[in-house]
Amino acid sequence: MSELVICFNNKDPYPWKKALQEALPESTIHIWEKGQHYGQASMALCWLPNENILSTMPNLRLLQSVGAGVDFLFKLDLGAHPPHIARVVDTSLSQDMFEFLLGLLLSDMKRLGYYQIQQGKQQWSPQSYSRIGQTKVTIIGLGQIGSFIATKLHDLGFQVSGYAQNKKDIEGIHCFDATDGFEASVHQADYVVNVLPLTDATQGYYNKERLAAIKPGSTFINIGRGGHVIDEDLIEALDDGKLSQAYLDVFHQEPLDPRHPFWTNPKVHITPHIAGVTSTEATVKQIVANFLAIQGGKTLMNEVSVKKGY
């Protein structure tokens, strides 16, 4: 039986090794170590792996992301004949991200963060608030997670629209696409929520021009990838008052550098990439199925296009 190598950064590999070894008792499960060679490995299970992992696995046939994102795998030197690439589809991840976003929206609409600050100052200062039915939310990126979030918010009574590069048809959601233009989807939104996949085409997507297209005073929320945002352009939009605030859960570098200006900007609210965390239990079955499939030349679950990058 072939071998599987776990290649993680900023994630504990040992619970995954234990779960995979129990599911694949006849296989060898390694945790990648610098300087080691894995000539029998057919599959690498990855989260932000070291750039040179492929040189240590000459017979690799599958790069398996342990999460929904695969952008970091396309930063590797895949060569002329790249291995297959697959991601994890975890329905609980979509629900987790929806719940995170819902909590954030309601907290902001009802000014709960403001009152926490006022409590520290021992000040009694009631403020106006927004209701769900009055609130317009645009979801940028209508893939599996974005569509799920958009539908759930609509079901609660939010006014929801969405934007995707290609035409989408989601019941109850006003879907914009490239023929309409990004600007049409965001010019009335109170909240703009990024859930795009990170590809060459979406790297640096939120630049001065796109941020300027968002309705003045709106809130920008990023639960996609840090690479979607040009940080300097976002800070400028906030400092100039074009955007009222930004909630950021993802960043170019994670953990976020302590010297980064996001930390000290009062209009930026930071969370440490916790909008949705992949569950070991929920995803091991998919990983095992793909490990067995790659041995037998069978169809992989949730394979992504190497050409498209998602």
N, C-alpha and C positions, 0 to 999 in steps of 0.2 A: 504494500500500500504506500502511496506517495506521502509526502510530508507537507505540513502546513506551518507557515511562519507568521507569528503575530508581530506586527511592526507599528508600535504606538509611541506617540509623544503626547504629553499632557493627558494621559489616560492610563489607569491602572490595568495592566494586561493579565494579572493573575486570576481574577474571577473568570475572564474569558477562556484562559487556558484550562482551568478546572472544568468549566462547562463543556468545552469542546472535547477534552480528553474523555469525559464521561460519555459523550455522544459518539465518539469515534475511538473506542478502546484499542483498536488494532493499528491506529495511525500514530505517527510521531508529531507532537505539537511543540514547536520551538517558540521561544521569545527572542526576537532578533537582537543580536549583540554585535557591536562594531568589531571588525576583524575576523568574524566567523564566516564560513562559506556553507551555503545550503544547496548543494547540487541536486538533491532529490526533491526539493520543494516544487510543487506544482501550483500552489496557491499561497498568496500573501494576504492576510487580513490586516487592513491598514487604517490608521488615523494619524494624519500629519506625519508621515514617515520621513526618515532621513533620505536625503536626495540620492544617495548612492546605493539604495537597497537592491536595485535591479542587477547591479554588477555582482552581487553576492548570490543571486539565484538565476543561473543561466538557463534553467529548464522551466522557468515559471510560465504558467498558462493562464492564470487568472489573478488579477488585482481586485480584491473585494473590499469595498469601503464598509466600515462598521456603522456608518450613518447614511443619511439620505444624500449628503453632498459627496461629490466626486471631484470637485475642482482641484483639490490638492494633488490628486493622482496625475492630472494632466501637466503638472509642473515637473514630473519626473522625466528623465530621458527615456522615452518609450521605444526609441529605435525605429528601424524600417519595418519591422514585423512585431507590432505591439501585442502584448497579451490581451485577452478579454478583460473588460472592466465591468463590474457590477456594483450596485448599491443595495442598501437595505430599505425595504418599504415597511414601515412600522406604523400601523394605524393608531397606536397609542401615542406616537410622536406627533401626529397631526392634531390629535385631541389635546395633548399637552401644550402645543404651540397656540392653539385656539384659546385655551384657558388662560395662558400667560397674557396673550393680547387682550382678552376680555377684561382681566383684572386690571391691566394697565389703563385701558380705555375708561373703565368706570371710575377708577381712582382719580384719573385726570379730569374727567367730566364733572365729578363731584368735589374737586379741589382738595382731596384728602392730604396730599403732600403739603399744600399751603397751610392747612390747619395744624399739621405736625410741627411746622416751623413756628407758627403762631403760639403753639403750646409752649415751646421752649422760651418764647419771649413773654409768656403769661399775658397774651393779648387775645381779646374776644373780638373777632372781626368777621362776621358772616359775609359770605360772598354769593353771587349768583352762580347757577350751575346749569348744565345742559342735560337734556333728556335723550334717551335712546332714539326715539322717533324723530328728533330734530337733527341727529348727528350723521354727517356724511363721511363715509370711509371708502377710500379707494385702495384696493389690493393690487400691487404691481407684481405680476407673476401669477398666472392661473394654472400652474401645474397641479399635481395631486394635492399638495399641502395648501397652496393658495386657494384652489377651488373649494376645498373643505372648509377653510376658514371663512371665505366669502359667504358660503351657503349658511353656515352656522350663525354668522352675524346677521344675515338677512332674516333668518328664522326668528331671531330675537327682536326684530323691528328696526334695526339700523338701516339707513339708506346706503346701499352698497353698490359700488361699481368696481370694475376691474380692468386691468390692461394686460395684454399678452401680445407677443410678436405676431402670432397667427390667430385667426378668427376662432373664438370660443362661443359656445352656446350653453349658458348655465341658467337654469330657471330662476327668475327673480333678480338676476344680476345684470346690470347694464354693462356689457362687455365691449371694450374698445380694443382695437388692434392697430397694427402699423399703418393701415390705410387711413385711420382716423387721426393718428398722431398721439404721442404721449401727452402733449399739452391738453388735449381735449379731455383726457381722463382725470386730470388732477386740478383743473382750474376752479372747481367748486368744492373740493374736498376739505373737510376739517382735519382729517388724519390721512396721511399717505403712508401705507405700510409696504415695505419691501420684502418680497418672498421669492425673488428671482433666483434661478440657478446661476452660479458663477462660471462664465465661459469667457473666451477671448472677446466675444461680442458685448458682454455685459460688464467687463472689467472697467472700473471708473465710470460706470453708467451715470451716477448722480454727480454731474459736473455743474458748473455755473449756470449753463443754459437750462438744464432740466430743473435744477433747484429753483431758478427764477420763474419757471412756468407754473410752479405750485402756488395756489392761492395765498396771498400775503396773510401772515398770522397763523398759518396752519402748523400742524405738528408732524414731524417726520419720524417714522419708526422703522428701525432696521432689525429684522429677525432673519434676514437672508444670509449674506456674507459681508465681511468687512471690506473685501476688495471691490464691492459695488460702488463704494463712496470715495470720492476725492476729499480727503479730510479737510484740507485747507479751504476748499470751496464751501463745504458745509459750515465750517466755523465762520467764514465770511458772511454767509447767508444768515446765520444766527446773530452775529454781531451787528449786522446792518438792519436787523429787525424784519427781514423778509420772511423768515420762519420764526415762530414764537419759541420753539423748543425742539429737542430731538431726544428720543429714547433709543439707546443703542445697546444691543445685546451681543453684537459681533464686531470684530475688529481685524485690521490687517495683520497685526501681531497679537497673539494671545499667549500668555497674559499680556494685557495692555501695559506698555512701558510706563513706569511711574512718572516719567518726564513728559508724557504726552499732554498737550494742552486740553484735551477733553476732560481730564480729571478736575481741572480748576475752572472750567467754564460753567457758570451757574445755569445756563440754558441746556446743558447736556446732562442726561440721566443715564448712568451706566449700570448694566447688569453683566455678570461674568459668563456669558454664553450658556444661559440656563433656561431659555424659552422652551427648549425640548431636548431631553437627554435620552439617547437610545438605551433601551432596556436590554440587558444581557439575555434574560429569559425569553423576551419577545422575539429576538432576532437570531438566536443560535440555530433554530430549525432551518431558517433560510440559508444561513452560512453552511451548515452541514449539507443541505440539499445541493448547493452549488459546488461544494467540494467533491461530492460523489458524482455530480453531473459532469464535472470537468475530467474526471477519470474515465467515464464511459462515453465521452463525446456527445452527451445529451444537451438539450436546450437549458440554458441558464435562466434562473429567476432574476428579473429586474436588471438585465444587461443594459448598459448604456451605449450610445453610439460614440465610438472613438472619433469619428469625423465631426460630429456636432459638439461633442464635449458634454452631453447630458443625455 
